[in-house]
Amino acid sequence: MSEPIRNLTIVGGGTAGWLAAAMISASRNGTSDAAPLNVTLIESPTIPTVGVGEATTLSMGWTLDLAGLDENDFIRSCDVTFKAAVKFIDWDRSDDGTPLSYYHPFSIPPYLNGYAPAYHYHRRHKGGGGRSFAHSMLGSCAVLDALKSPRKPGAQSLDGLFPYAYHVNAGLFAGYLREYCKTIGVNHVLDDVVGVNRDERGFVSSLALERGGDHPVEFVIDCSGFRSLILQQALEEPFVSFQESLPCDRAIPMPIDHPEPGGKLPPYTTSTGLSAGWAWNVPLWSRRGTGYVYSSAHISDDEAIAELAAHNGVAPPENSRSIHMNIGRTRHTWVKNCVGMGLAAGFIEPLESTSIHFVQMSVRWLLDNFPTRDCSPALQQNFNGLTATLYEEIRDFIALHYVLNNRDDTPFWRFARDELTCPDRLAHLIELWRHKLPSAPDLPNRGALFSEWSYMYVLFGKKFFAGMDFPSEDAIRDADFDEFLFSVASDKNRLMAEAPDHRAAIAEIREMQSTPWYRPAGTSVDLAGAGGEAGAIA
Ligand SMILES: Cc1cc2nc3c(=O)[nH]c(=O)nc-3n(C[C@H](O)[C@H](O)[C@H](O)COP(=O)(O)OP(=O)(O)OC[C@H]3O[C@@H](n4cnc5c(N)ncnc54)[C@H](O)[C@@H]3O)c2cc1C
């Protein structure tokens, strides 16, 4: 067997770099009886991080647990609030032109005699009218409307009334992880990588640092952001663009104050369709993260800034910057002895806040496929297959929002509907779902990020199924649905009684006595319902 890897190098000190360093170091060194894995993170003192990326998916609970981070401390330190859904506004319109709005929540309802209660809902509301789909399925939607919290302040860490993720200040989070990494022995080097040296096999053998000279490499994770210094530049791994299926290529962040200081805090992210893309609204504890993701073919930067400012009800700020987004992925994310993570590996627009999730999954898969120094091609192939599948799953789910939009008011929305290339797999699913409702076996990706329920929340929200008939509806009983609605109403009443106001809950957590800021790695909490296969690395 070839030599074990004892030294791991990470290039980049953004969220991706520090998250990878924290997760790998905590999981490889906390409970192992083998020789330690030395982790060194090299970060440029002058090149800034992208500094946006403020909403997460459910898997963040698993990551806090793996790294042994205390949830309350994380909430207090990183300006965190809870996120239990994405609310979509004006991605579609009703027949009279009024904007549709719907939730994509993280919770899922139980099945009725083997059938999704979505069938019962659909048979009762064929025309697309009636109570909203998500509200009919889940008692927790009323809690979202009431701006209440998915977790009680005194509850055990990660023990929610219903599943939740987080809104987090990206800059504070990277700094928090950096301090944590220092306590668990990650070496931090502030220097610029100015050259990448390779051996006769093409493996990266060392990095030339501007001030520190040569840094030897056994295995390297490239987290250098959109530059993709090693993976795309030095190793020349080609980039596979997704632009033909996803129309937006620019983003303007515009952080602003809350409308009223001390006012209510939504426990969800809002995404509102504008004239040439969509605006995000991420309620952090001390401010709102907002921004416009748009197509440069349909609006100029200045027009986008003006439109977003008007949407936010503020004057256009003078210092707005437009971020150029390279939408797609590197062909392979693991090449030779280098794995790319974060923006260096690829990026899909942030509509469903999937980028940090991707880093977490990449770390998880790297730990499961951890190589010796020869980097077996079988491990690489397995890892590359997993990452390619996840990129395509996310691309398809985001594309769904665009290709099925029914807005006619601007060229952008018509372009998104009529001229984007619908990926083959998505086109197949859309055709399939004209004949049945989405179910788990329709989705080829085991452990998918977006379940059949995610698709149903969006498709019902868009009124995609209006007027359709499904043969499977003959197998269901109407009375079952009445019982189901009764149980949803009971659940709603219980949650409304138990859930505290979101702002009040976060305020109380911020005031609570600090527990040790991290637990010894490996002392796990029960994450059932908070992120799928939580607790297991492999
Ligand atoms: C508009 C927008 C909104 C987003 N919203 C979300 C969201 O809601 N949720 C989500 O999960 N993600 C989101 N993302 C993605 C998220 O911002 C990134 O995935 C995340 O910040 C990780 O970035 P990164 O660490 O890969 O890169 P960066 O933050 O760009 O960090 C790159 C690092 O590499 C270093 N570096 C570069 N060159 C060198 C060199 N030569 N030598 C040494 N160091 C070097 C830099 O100094 C820096 O430390 C969003 C992204 C954009 C653009």
The ligand as an ORCA input file, in Angstrom:
! r2SCAN-3c Opt
* xyz 0 1
  C     -24.302     36.299     -4.823
  C     -23.946     35.067     -4.069
  C     -24.806     34.608     -3.084
  C     -24.518     33.424     -2.397
  N     -25.417     32.955     -1.480
  C     -25.173     31.768     -0.895
  C     -26.083     31.228      0.043
  O     -27.110     31.809      0.388
  N     -25.792     30.028      0.584
  C     -24.664     29.331      0.256
  O     -24.474     28.215      0.748
  N     -23.774     29.860     -0.589
  C     -23.987     31.039     -1.174
  N     -23.072     31.556     -2.033
  C     -21.817     30.875     -2.228
  C     -20.886     31.199     -1.083
  O     -20.650     32.577     -1.013
  C     -19.560     30.483     -1.297
  O     -19.776     29.150     -1.624
  C     -18.789     30.498     -0.023
  O     -18.623     31.798      0.421
  C     -17.475     29.857     -0.207
  O     -16.625     30.654     -0.951
  P     -15.159     30.149     -1.132
  O     -14.559     29.945      0.209
  O     -15.159     29.005     -2.070
  O     -14.419     31.342     -1.898
  P     -13.985     32.799     -1.381
  O     -14.861     33.319     -0.321
  O     -13.837     33.622     -2.624
  O     -12.557     32.567     -0.733
  C     -11.397     32.355     -1.534
  C     -10.182     32.338     -0.634
  O      -9.047     31.986     -1.429
  C      -7.977     32.853     -1.112
  N      -7.067     32.931     -2.242
  C      -7.368     33.238     -3.530
  N      -6.230     33.242     -4.276
  C      -5.207     32.916     -3.429
  C      -3.798     32.781     -3.569
  N      -3.183     32.994     -4.735
  N      -3.081     32.439     -2.486
  C      -3.656     32.227     -1.267
  N      -4.986     32.360     -1.083
  C      -5.752     32.688     -2.141
  C      -8.638     34.193     -0.790
  O      -7.803     35.010     -0.019
  C      -9.847     33.684      0.014
  O      -9.456     33.476      1.361
  C     -23.337     32.736     -2.702
  C     -22.446     33.235     -3.657
  C     -22.750     34.368     -4.348
  C     -21.790     34.876     -5.396
*
